[in-house]
């Protein structure tokens, strides 16, 4: 948030994605959601098109972090609805249907981040959105 104005210079679109770091560092999901809301609002004030992104599944944090990830994603969806911005369903896009709360092994490089294949899936999702 502290660098948002500087980083957004010359941009047309702001993509706001919550990170697992808030959960890993023991921050409250309510506080994380409010920080994301503030970034969305600031992006709108700057005249940017704003997209909001869900947290990804986190293999290395499963199962302990899973309830917090789901709760924060619910709060992120509420922010998107109230602030009238598009929500990118990154969690569902990379979640392994056979192992809820985790990415398929080929979609993660290290259990924390997407692999090249995972990023390809996310890119295809983003480019399939209307507008």
C-alpha positions as CSV (number, residue, x, y, z in Angstrom):
1,X,0.0,0.0,0.0
2,X,2.8,2.4,0.9
3,X,4.2,2.1,-2.7
4,X,0.9,2.0,-4.6
5,X,1.0,5.5,-5.9
6,X,4.6,5.2,-7.1
7,X,4.1,1.8,-8.7
8,X,0.8,2.8,-10.4
9,X,2.4,5.7,-12.3
10,X,1.6,5.3,-16.0
11,X,-0.6,2.3,-15.5
12,X,-4.1,1.8,-16.8
13,X,-5.0,-1.2,-14.7
14,X,-4.3,-2.1,-11.1
15,X,-4.3,-5.8,-10.1
16,X,-4.7,-6.2,-6.3
17,X,-3.9,-9.7,-5.0
18,X,-3.8,-10.7,-1.4
19,X,-0.8,-12.8,-0.4
20,X,-0.3,-15.8,1.8
21,X,2.3,-13.7,3.7
22,X,-0.5,-12.1,5.8
23,X,-1.6,-15.5,6.9
24,X,1.9,-16.9,7.3
25,X,2.9,-13.9,9.5
26,X,-0.2,-14.4,11.7
27,X,-2.0,-11.2,10.7
28,X,-5.8,-11.2,11.0
29,X,-7.8,-11.9,7.8
30,X,-10.1,-9.0,8.6
31,X,-7.1,-6.6,8.6
32,X,-5.7,-8.1,5.4
33,X,-9.1,-7.6,3.7
34,X,-9.3,-4.0,4.9
35,X,-5.8,-3.3,3.5
36,X,-6.9,-4.8,0.1
37,X,-10.0,-2.7,0.2
38,X,-7.9,0.4,0.8
39,X,-5.7,-0.4,-2.2
40,X,-8.8,-1.0,-4.4
41,X,-10.2,2.4,-3.4
42,X,-6.9,4.1,-4.0
43,X,-6.7,2.6,-7.4
44,X,-10.1,3.8,-8.3
45,X,-9.2,7.3,-7.0
46,X,-6.3,7.3,-9.3
47,X,-8.6,6.5,-12.2
48,X,-7.4,3.0,-12.8
49,X,-9.4,0.0,-13.8
50,X,-9.1,-2.3,-10.8
51,X,-9.1,-6.1,-10.7
52,X,-9.1,-8.0,-7.4
53,X,-7.6,-11.5,-7.1
54,X,-8.3,-14.3,-4.7
55,X,-5.5,-15.9,-2.6
56,X,-4.2,-19.1,-4.2
57,X,-4.3,-22.5,-2.6
58,X,-1.2,-23.0,-0.4
59,X,0.2,-26.6,-0.4
60,X,2.9,-25.9,2.1
61,X,0.4,-24.3,4.5
62,X,-2.2,-27.0,4.2
63,X,-4.2,-27.9,6.2
64,X,-3.6,-25.3,9.0
65,X,-3.9,-22.2,6.7
66,X,-6.8,-23.5,4.7
67,X,-9.7,-22.0,6.8
68,X,-8.0,-18.6,6.9
69,X,-7.5,-18.7,3.1
70,X,-11.1,-19.5,2.6
71,X,-12.3,-16.8,5.0
72,X,-10.0,-14.2,3.4
73,X,-11.2,-15.2,-0.1
74,X,-14.8,-14.7,1.2
75,X,-13.9,-11.2,2.4
76,X,-12.1,-10.4,-0.9
77,X,-15.3,-11.4,-2.8
78,X,-17.3,-9.1,-0.6
79,X,-14.8,-6.2,-1.2
80,X,-15.1,-6.9,-5.0
81,X,-18.9,-6.8,-4.8
82,X,-19.2,-3.7,-2.6
83,X,-16.4,-1.8,-4.6
84,X,-17.9,-3.0,-7.9
85,X,-14.6,-4.4,-9.3
86,X,-13.9,-7.6,-11.1
87,X,-12.8,-10.6,-9.1
88,X,-10.4,-13.1,-10.6
89,X,-11.0,-16.6,-9.2
90,X,-7.4,-17.7,-9.0
91,X,-8.0,-20.0,-6.1
92,X,-10.6,-22.1,-7.9
93,X,-8.5,-22.0,-11.1
94,X,-5.5,-23.7,-9.4
95,X,-7.3,-25.8,-6.8
96,X,-6.9,-29.5,-7.2
97,X,-10.5,-30.9,-7.2
98,X,-9.1,-34.2,-5.8
99,X,-7.2,-32.4,-3.0
100,X,-9.2,-29.4,-1.9
101,X,-7.1,-26.5,-0.6
102,X,-4.1,-27.4,-2.6
103,X,-2.7,-26.9,-6.1
104,X,-2.1,-29.8,-8.4
105,X,1.5,-30.7,-8.3
106,X,2.1,-29.6,-11.9
107,X,0.5,-26.2,-11.2
108,X,3.0,-25.3,-8.4
109,X,6.8,-25.0,-8.5
110,X,7.4,-25.2,-4.8
111,X,4.1,-25.7,-3.0
112,X,4.0,-21.9,-2.4
113,X,3.9,-20.4,-5.9
114,X,2.5,-21.4,-9.3
115,X,4.7,-23.2,-11.8
116,X,5.0,-22.0,-15.4
117,X,1.9,-24.2,-16.1
118,X,0.1,-22.7,-13.2
119,X,0.8,-19.2,-14.4
120,X,-0.3,-20.2,-17.9
121,X,-3.7,-21.2,-16.5
122,X,-4.0,-18.0,-14.6
123,X,-3.1,-16.0,-17.7
124,X,-5.7,-17.8,-19.8
125,X,-8.3,-17.1,-17.2
126,X,-7.5,-13.4,-17.1
127,X,-7.6,-13.1,-20.9
128,X,-10.9,-14.9,-21.1
129,X,-12.7,-12.2,-19.0
130,X,-15.1,-9.9,-20.8
131,X,-13.7,-6.4,-21.4
